[in-house]
Amino acid sequence: MVSQKVVIKNPTGLHLRPAGILCKVAMRYKSLITFQVRENTANAKSVLSVLGAGVKCGDEIEFTCQGSDEQEALAGMVQAVEDGLGEK
């Protein structure tokens, strides 16, 4: 199991479009990918779970990846967030 924290930079947080992109990236990997924000834990492969977490701009989330490709999954998820999830 590996984990890393990252700050959400999207001005509107994780609304539908960036949440969908986050899920698409997560679906590329076999590992279980979750993230925690405040007291909430969300499944990064579920759009409803991501939206339900209520992630806003400036929130720090912690990705946790567990599985055969966990290192690659973590790197991919962090890179997707740092790249803005389709928004700039």
Long-range contacts (C-beta under 8 A, 24 or more apart in sequence): 1-64, 1-65, 1-66, 1-70, 2-64, 2-65, 2-66, 2-70, 2-71, 2-74, 3-62, 3-63, 3-64, 3-65, 3-74, 4-62, 4-63, 4-74, 4-78, 5-60, 5-61, 5-62, 5-63, 6-60, 6-61, 6-62, 6-63, 6-78, 6-81, 6-82, 7-58, 7-59, 7-60, 7-61, 8-55, 8-56, 8-57, 8-58, 8-59, 8-60, 8-61, 8-81, 9-57, 9-81, 9-82, 9-84, 10-57, 10-84, 10-85, 10-87, 11-57, 11-87, 12-57, 12-87, 13-54, 13-55, 13-56, 13-57, 13-59, 14-50, 14-51, 14-53, 14-55, 14-85, 15-51, 16-47, 16-51, 17-85, 17-86, 17-87, 18-84, 18-85, 18-86, 18-87, 19-47, 19-50, 19-51, 20-47, 21-80, 21-85, 21-86, 22-50, 22-77, 22-80, 22-81, 22-85, 23-47, 23-50, 25-76, 25-77, 25-80, 26-73, 26-77, 28-73, 28-76, 29-65, 29-67, 29-69, 29-72, 29-73, 29-76, 30-67, 30-68, 30-69, 30-73, 31-65, 31-66, 31-67, 31-68, 31-69, 31-70, 31-73, 32-65, 32-66, 32-67, 33-63, 33-64, 33-65, 33-73, 33-77, 34-63, 34-64, 35-61, 35-62, 35-63, 35-64, 35-77, 36-61, 36-62, 36-64, 37-61, 37-62, 44-77
